[in-house]
């Protein structure tokens, strides 16, 4: 555990129990969201490759338009 994380946990330990539980719930939810995102990215390679190939085919056949940042 890093020194900064130890400092954060020490500060959290000084909070009332209900605030500790709230903070713990937020931290656990954030960690789960990070894991879910990592799993989604890891499992999307085939789909992203397919979409890229489709986009390149559209571009080669003149079916794509140049991006105009002023129209975003």
C-alpha positions, 0 to 999 in steps of 0.5 A: 500500500502506498503512503498516500493511500495509507494517509487516506485510510487513516483520515477515513478511519477518523470519520464517523462509522456512517461516513466511513461506510459511505466512503467505502461504498463509493470506493468499491463502486468506483473500483467495480466500474473500473473493472467493468470498463476494462472488461468491456474494452478487452472484449471489444477488439473483434467488434472494433476491428469489424467497425474499422474495416467497415469504415475503411470500406465506406471511405474507399468507395466515397461514402464518407465525409470529411469532418468539419470541426466547425459543424460539430 
